[in-house]
Amino acid sequence: MLALSGTGGVALGYVLRVLIGLAQRGSVELDTKQKILQAKEQAAKIIADAEYRSSVFETERLAPIEEREEKLTAKEEHIASREEFLDSRQRDLDEKEDEVRAREQDASRAKNEAEKLIQERSKELAKVAHLSETAAREELFSEIEKANEESILLRLQKLAANGKERLEEKARSILVNTIHRLGNAVNAEVMSLFVTIPSEEIKGKIIGKEGRNIKAFERATGVDVLIDDVPNRITLSSFDPLRRYIAKLSLEKLIADGRIQPVKIEETVEKTRAEVADIIKEKGETAAYEAGVIGLDPRLSALVGRLYFRTSYGQNMLQHSIECAHIAGILAGELGADPDVARAAALLHDIGKTVDHEVQGTHVEIGRRILEKFGVDERIIKAMQAHHDEYPYETPEAVIVQVADAISGSRPGARRDTVDRYLERLGDLEKLAGAFPGVEKVYAISAGREIRIFVNPGKVSDIAMHKLAREIATRIQHELKYPGEIKVNIIRENRVVEFAR
């Protein structure tokens, strides 16, 4: 029984297990089928969505392309029409170019024929008149000038008067303002200096035994020493201001020291020369600063300082150069030129005079070489080199420097002159003007600043007076030396005298 019960239980368990397994398998297959259906539905949705998006994207992508194709088609049509229009224009231009070329050829042929006719006519006229073309032209101009002399003269006088009045008024205004601002008093340099001696004992020491001290002093300094000329004073005379200054300082040191002998004299003079070299450098730097010239080479400043010991007709050359720089700066500002270039050129215009006794050539040429050596601006050199008409006026500053030099040197009181030199200049002036044909009388007046020339009316016409005045002024500029300017007046007078009896 028990065995049957166990077997039946096992069989029942197995059957239940099989049933449960079948039930579970059916459930799994059902779930699987459901998941497969869901997956298929999901895939169908994804595919439909993708197809929709793809169609939308394709539509969006193709729309600009179609639009661009439409635009390109329109542009191609426009370009085709433009090309057709340009082809038409090109044909018109080619036709006009051919027409112009034909006209140019016709004009060239006509010009050549006209020139040939003119040449033939000139030759025929020359044969008939027995004159060359140049002579015929001069003859024609001469006839026209004679026929219209009065009209030409009146026109020239009118133009000259109007232009001269305007220019002179403006120039006078500028020059007066400039001179007014620089109207400083000028002390003329003399040819001697005085040194006071305290006692007769010092005087004897200066002279020395048999005059050996005074001879040694004159030999060392290069000046003349006059002792008995003025009581209690020693006169030092020399044409060179630098020598006079060195001699004065040296003598004052020797008097203060009291030991006066040839060796001491030479030693003192050498020390004084070294001190004066420092003074020269300081004077040059001060002059450049006062004139407003910036960045000047120190070696040039030293040369400028040497002008302190140079004079021209009694006018100190350093003061003259500084004054010229101020005047040139003012004139340049008024006339629209470069004030810096004008001031620098005016300050350096006489720098050649510092070494003109050591180097061959005029002071203008020497100064030009000095400035080139030190690398000075070419504009300054061009402005400096023309102040004595040795070089042409290449810049407005060149004319300004010459005017500034003339103003500073010729204004009243600036320079002195000897009577002999004054009379000699007047004589040379009258002699030069009197050498021209047609001149009857010549008078130099206003201290040689003006010359009046009386001409023969039968030999010099009214028109020829202008040419004669220019020629005389040109010869005065090239052959005579004078400060400032000289006014040339030509007077032509017709007098008719008749007596009633």
C-alpha positions in Angstrom: 0.0 0.0 0.0 2.7 2.3 1.0 4.5 1.6 -2.2 1.5 2.4 -4.2 0.8 5.5 -2.4 4.4 6.7 -2.9 4.3 5.9 -6.6 1.0 7.6 -7.0 2.4 10.7 -5.2 5.3 10.8 -7.5 3.2 10.4 -10.5 0.9 13.1 -9.3 3.8 15.4 -8.6 5.2 14.8 -12.0 1.9 15.4 -13.7 1.5 18.7 -11.7 5.0 19.7 -12.6 4.3 19.0 -16.3 1.1 21.0 -16.1 2.8 23.9 -14.4 5.7 23.8 -16.9 3.1 23.9 -19.8 1.3 26.7 -18.2 4.5 28.7 -17.7 5.6 28.0 -21.3 2.3 29.3 -22.6 2.6 32.4 -20.5 6.2 33.1 -21.8 5.1 32.6 -25.4 2.2 35.0 -24.8 4.5 37.6 -23.3 7.0 37.1 -26.1 4.3 37.6 -28.8 3.0 40.7 -27.0 6.6 42.1 -26.9 7.1 41.3 -30.6 3.8 43.1 -31.4 4.8 46.1 -29.4 8.3 46.1 -31.0 6.7 46.0 -34.4 4.3 48.8 -33.6 7.3 50.8 -32.2 9.3 50.1 -35.2 6.4 51.1 -37.5 6.1 54.4 -35.6 9.8 55.1 -35.8 9.9 54.3 -39.5 6.8 56.5 -40.2 8.4 59.3 -38.1 11.7 59.0 -39.9 10.0 58.9 -43.3 8.0 62.1 -42.4 11.1 63.9 -41.2 13.0 62.8 -44.2 10.4 64.1 -46.5 10.3 67.4 -44.5 14.1 67.7 -44.7 14.2 66.9 -48.3 11.6 69.5 -49.0 13.5 72.1 -47.0 16.8 71.1 -48.7 15.4 71.3 -52.2 13.5 74.6 -51.7 16.7 76.9 -51.6 18.2 75.0 -54.5 15.2 75.7 -56.6 15.2 79.3 -55.5 18.9 79.6 -56.4 18.3 77.9 -59.7 15.6 80.5 -60.4 17.9 83.4 -59.4 20.7 81.9 -61.5 18.4 81.6 -64.5 17.4 85.3 -64.0 21.0 86.4 -63.8 21.9 84.4 -66.9 19.2 86.1 -68.8 20.3 89.5 -67.4 24.0 88.8 -68.3 22.9 87.7 -71.8 21.1 91.0 -72.3 24.1 93.0 -71.0 26.4 91.1 -73.3 24.2 91.9 -76.2 24.1 95.6 -75.1 27.9 95.7 -74.7 28.4 94.1 -78.1 26.2 96.8 -79.5 28.2 99.5 -77.7 31.5 98.0 -78.8 30.4 98.1 -82.4 29.4 101.7 -82.0 32.8 102.6 -80.3 34.7 100.8 -83.1 32.9 102.8 -85.7 33.5 106.1 -83.8 37.2 105.2 -83.2 37.6 104.6 -87.0 35.9 107.9 -87.6 38.2 109.7 -85.1 41.3 108.1 -86.5 40.3 109.2 -90.0 39.8 112.7 -88.7 43.2 112.7 -86.9 44.8 111.7 -90.1 43.0 114.4 -92.0 44.0 117.0 -89.3 47.7 115.8 -89.4 47.8 116.1 -93.2 46.2 119.6 -92.9 48.7 120.6 -90.2 51.7 119.4 -92.3 50.4 121.2 -95.3 49.9 124.4 -93.2 53.4 124.2 -91.9 54.8 123.7 -95.3 52.8 126.7 -96.6 54.0 128.8 -93.6 57.6 127.8 -94.3 57.3 128.6 -98.0 55.7 131.9 -97.2 58.4 132.8 -94.7 61.1 131.9 -97.3 59.3 134.0 -99.9 59.0 136.9 -97.6 62.6 136.6 -96.6 63.7 136.5 -100.2 61.6 139.6 -101.0 62.7 141.6 -97.9 66.3 140.2 -98.0 65.8 139.4 -94.2 66.1 136.2 -92.2 63.2 135.0 -90.1 64.8 136.3 -86.9 65.5 139.6 -88.4 62.0 139.9 -89.8 60.5 139.1 -86.4 62.7 141.8 -84.7 61.8 144.3 -87.4 58.1 143.6 -86.9 58.4 143.9 -83.1 60.3 147.1 -83.5 57.6 148.6 -85.8 54.9 147.6 -83.3 56.9 149.1 -80.4 57.4 152.4 -82.2 53.8 152.6 -83.3 52.4 151.8 -79.8 55.2 153.2 -77.7 53.0 155.7 -75.8 50.3 153.0 -75.1 52.9 150.5 -74.0 54.6 153.1 -71.7 51.3 154.1 -70.1 50.3 150.5 -69.5 53.7 149.7 -68.0 53.6 152.8 -65.8 50.1 151.9 -64.6 51.0 148.3 -63.8 54.2 149.3 -62.2 52.6 152.0 -60.1 49.7 149.8 -58.9 51.8 146.8 -58.1 54.6 148.8 -56.6 52.3 150.7 -54.3 50.7 147.5 -52.9 54.0 145.7 -52.5 55.8 148.6 -51.0 53.0 149.2 -48.5 53.0 145.6 -47.4 56.8 145.4 -47.3 57.1 148.7 -45.5 54.6 147.5 -42.8 56.5 144.3 -42.3 60.0 145.9 -42.2 58.8 148.8 -39.9 57.3 146.3 -37.4 60.5 144.2 -37.5 62.9 147.1 -37.0 60.7 148.6 -34.3 60.9 145.3 -32.3 64.6 145.1 -32.8 65.6 148.7 -32.6 68.3 148.2 -30.0 71.1 150.6 -29.4 74.5 149.6 -30.8 77.9 150.5 -29.3 80.6 150.7 -31.9 83.7 148.7 -31.1 86.9 150.7 -31.0 90.4 149.6 -32.0 92.0 150.0 -28.5 91.4 149.2 -24.8 92.7 150.9 -21.7 94.1 149.3 -18.5 94.5 151.5 -15.4 97.9 151.2 -13.6 97.9 151.9 -9.9 101.4 153.4 -9.5 104.6 154.4 -11.3 106.3 151.4 -9.8 104.0 149.0 -11.6 104.5 151.1 -14.7 108.2 150.5 -14.5 107.8 146.8 -14.0 105.6 146.6 -17.1 108.3 148.4 -19.1 111.1 146.3 -17.6 114.8 146.8 -18.0 115.5 148.3 -21.4 111.9 147.6 -22.3 112.2 143.8 -22.3 109.0 143.2 -20.4 106.9 145.3 -22.7 108.5 143.7 -25.8 107.8 140.3 -24.5 104.2 141.2 -23.8 103.7 142.6 -27.3 105.4 139.5 -28.8 103.2 137.1 -26.8 99.9 139.0 -27.4 100.4 140.5 -30.8 99.1 144.0 -29.7 100.7 147.4 -29.5 101.2 148.8 -26.0 101.2 152.6 -25.5 102.3 153.7 -22.0 102.9 157.4 -22.0 99.9 158.3 -24.2 97.4 158.8 -21.3 98.5 159.4 -17.6 97.9 156.4 -15.3 96.6 154.3 -18.2 98.1 151.8 -20.7 96.6 151.7 -24.1 96.4 148.3 -25.9 95.9 148.8 -29.7 95.1 146.1 -32.3 92.8 145.5 -35.2 91.9 142.0 -33.7 89.4 142.3 -30.8 90.4 138.8 -29.6 94.0 139.8 -29.2 93.0 143.0 -27.4 90.8 141.1 -25.0 93.5 138.5 -24.2 96.1 141.2 -23.7 93.8 143.2 -21.4 93.0 140.2 -19.2 96.7 139.1 -19.1 97.9 142.6 -18.2 95.3 142.9 -15.4 96.5 139.6 -14.0 100.1 140.6 -14.2 99.4 143.9 -12.4 97.5 142.1 -9.7 100.3 139.5 -9.2 103.1 142.1 -9.2 105.7 139.7 -10.7 106.3 140.9 -14.2 109.0 139.2 -16.2 109.2 137.6 -19.7 108.6 134.0 -18.5 105.7 135.0 -16.2 104.2 137.1 -19.1 104.2 134.1 -21.5 102.8 131.8 -18.8 100.0 134.3 -18.0 99.1 134.9 -21.7 98.8 131.1 -22.3 96.5 130.7 -19.3 94.4 133.6 -20.4 94.0 132.1 -23.9 92.7 128.9 -22.4 90.2 130.9 -20.2 89.1 132.9 -23.3 88.5 129.6 -25.2 86.0 128.7 -22.4 84.5 132.2 -22.7 84.1 131.8 -26.5 82.2 128.5 -26.0 79.9 130.0 -23.4 79.3 133.0 -25.7 78.3 130.7 -28.6 75.9 128.6 -26.4 74.3 131.8 -25.0 73.9 133.2 -28.5 72.3 130.1 -29.8 69.9 130.0 -26.9 69.1 133.7 -27.2 68.5 133.3 -31.0 66.2 130.3 -30.5 68.4 127.9 -32.4 68.0 124.4 -30.9 70.3 121.4 -31.3 73.4 123.3 -32.6 76.6 121.2 -32.7 78.9 122.2 -29.8 81.7 122.8 -32.2 79.6 125.1 -34.2 78.6 126.9 -31.0 82.3 127.5 -30.3 82.8 128.9 -33.8 79.8 131.2 -33.3 81.2 132.4 -30.0 84.4 133.6 -31.8 82.2 136.2 -33.6 82.1 138.0 -30.2 85.6 139.1 -31.0 85.0 140.2 -34.6 83.7 143.5 -35.8 82.4 144.9 -39.1 82.6 148.7 -39.3 82.5 148.8 -35.5 79.5 146.5 -35.2 80.1 143.4 -33.0 79.5 140.4 -35.3 78.0 138.2 -32.6 75.4 140.8 -31.7 74.8 141.3 -35.4 74.2 137.6 -35.9 71.8 137.3 -33.0 69.9 140.4 -34.2 69.8 138.9 -37.7 68.3 135.7 -36.3 65.6 137.6 -34.5 64.8 139.7 -37.5 64.7 136.6 -39.8 62.4 134.8 -37.4 60.0 137.6 -37.4 60.0 138.1 -41.2 59.6 134.3 -41.7 56.6 134.2 -39.5 55.0 137.2 -41.3 55.7 135.7 -44.8 54.8 132.1 -44.1 58.4 130.7 -44.3 60.1 128.4 -41.8 61.2 130.5 -38.8 63.5 127.8 -37.4 65.4 127.5 -40.7 65.5 131.3 -41.1 66.8 131.9 -37.5 69.5 129.2 -37.8 70.7 130.4 -41.2 70.8 134.1 -40.0 72.8 133.1 -36.9 75.3 131.2 -38.9 75.5 133.4 -42.0 78.8 135.0 -41.0 80.4 131.9 -39.4 83.0 131.9 -42.2 84.5 135.1 -40.8 85.7 133.3 -37.8 88.4 131.5 -39.8 88.6 133.6 -43.0 92.1 134.7 -42.1 93.2 131.1 -41.8 91.4 129.5 -44.8 91.4 130.6 -48.4 88.1 131.8 -50.0 85.2 134.2 -49.2 83.6 134.0 -45.9 80.4 132.7 -47.6 82.2 129.8 -49.2 84.1 129.1 -46.0 81.0 129.1 -44.0 79.2 126.9 -46.5 82.0 124.3 -46.2 82.0 124.5 -42.4 78.2 123.8 -42.3 78.5 120.9 -44.7 81.3 119.4 -42.6 79.2 119.4 -39.5 76.1 118.0 -41.3 73.9 121.0 -41.0 70.5 120.8 -42.7 70.7 121.5 -46.4 67.8 124.1 -46.1 69.9 126.1 -43.6 72.9 126.0 -46.0 70.9 127.2 -48.9 69.4 130.0 -46.9 72.8 131.1 -45.6 74.9 130.9 -48.8 72.9 133.5 -50.8 73.2 136.5 -48.4 75.9 138.1 -50.6 74.5 137.0 -54.0 77.3 134.5 -54.4 74.6 131.8 -54.8 71.1 132.0 -56.2 68.0 132.4 -54.0 66.7 128.8 -53.9 64.3 129.2 -50.9 62.2 132.0 -49.4 64.4 131.8 -46.3 67.5 132.7 -48.4 65.9 136.1 -49.3 64.8 136.6 -45.7 68.4 136.1 -44.4 69.7 138.7 -46.8 67.0 141.2 -45.8 67.7 140.6 -42.1 71.5 141.1 -42.7 70.8 144.3 -44.6 68.4 145.6 -41.9 70.8 144.8 -39.0 73.8 146.3 -40.8 72.3 149.4 -42.4 69.9 150.8 -39.8 71.1 154.1 -38.4 73.8 153.8 -35.8 74.5 150.1 -36.4 77.9 150.6 -38.1 80.5 153.4 -38.5 82.6 154.2 -41.6 85.6 156.3 -42.2 85.3 159.6 -44.2 87.8 158.3 -46.7 85.8 155.1 -47.3 82.6 157.1 -47.5 84.0 159.4 -50.1 85.5 156.6 -52.1 82.2 154.7 -52.2 80.4 157.8 -53.5 83.0 158.4 -56.1 82.8 154.7 -57.3 79.1 154.9 -57.4 79.0 158.1 -59.6 81.8 156.8 -61.8 80.0 153.5 -62.5 76.7 155.1 -63.4 78.3 157.8 -65.6 79.9 155.1 -67.8 76.6 154.2 -69.4 75.8 155.7 -72.8 73.2 158.5 -72.7 74.0 159.5 -69.1 74.8 163.2 -68.7 75.0 163.8 -65.0 75.2 161.6 -61.9 74.7 162.6 -58.2 75.1 160.3 -55.3 72.9 161.6 -52.4 71.5 160.4 -49.0 74.9 159.2 -47.8 75.2 157.0 -50.9 71.8 155.3 -50.4 70.4 156.9 -53.5 71.8 157.9 -56.9 70.1 160.3 -59.3 71.0 160.0 -63.0 70.1 162.6 -65.6 70.0 161.2 -69.2 69.9 162.7 -72.6 66.3 162.5 -73.9 67.5 162.3 -77.5 69.6 159.1 -76.8 67.4 157.4 -74.1 63.7 156.8 -74.7 61.1 156.4 -71.9 61.1 152.6 -72.4 64.9 152.4 -72.5 64.9 154.1 -69.1 63.6 150.9 -67.4 66.3 148.8 -69.1 69.0 151.3 -68.1 67.9 151.4 -64.5 68.0 147.6 -64.3 71.5 147.5 -65.9 72.9 150.1 -63.5 71.4 148.4 -60.5 72.8 145.0 -61.6 76.3 146.4 -62.1 76.2 148.1 -58.7 75.3 144.8 -57.1 78.1 142.9 -58.8 80.9 145.5 -58.7 80.5 147.5 -55.6 80.4 146.7 -51.9 78.0 148.6 -49.7 75.7 148.1 -46.7 72.0 148.1 -47.2 70.5 149.0 -50.6 71.0 151.8 -53.1 68.0 153.4 -54.9 68.6 154.2 -58.6 66.6 157.1 -60.0 66.8 158.0 -63.7 65.4 161.4 -64.8 64.6 162.2 -68.4 63.5 165.7 -69.1 62.6 167.5 -72.4 62.9 171.3 -72.4 61.8 173.5 -75.2 63.0 177.2 -75.0 61.8 179.9 -77.3 62.1 183.7 -77.1 59.4 186.2 -78.0 60.9 189.4 -79.5 
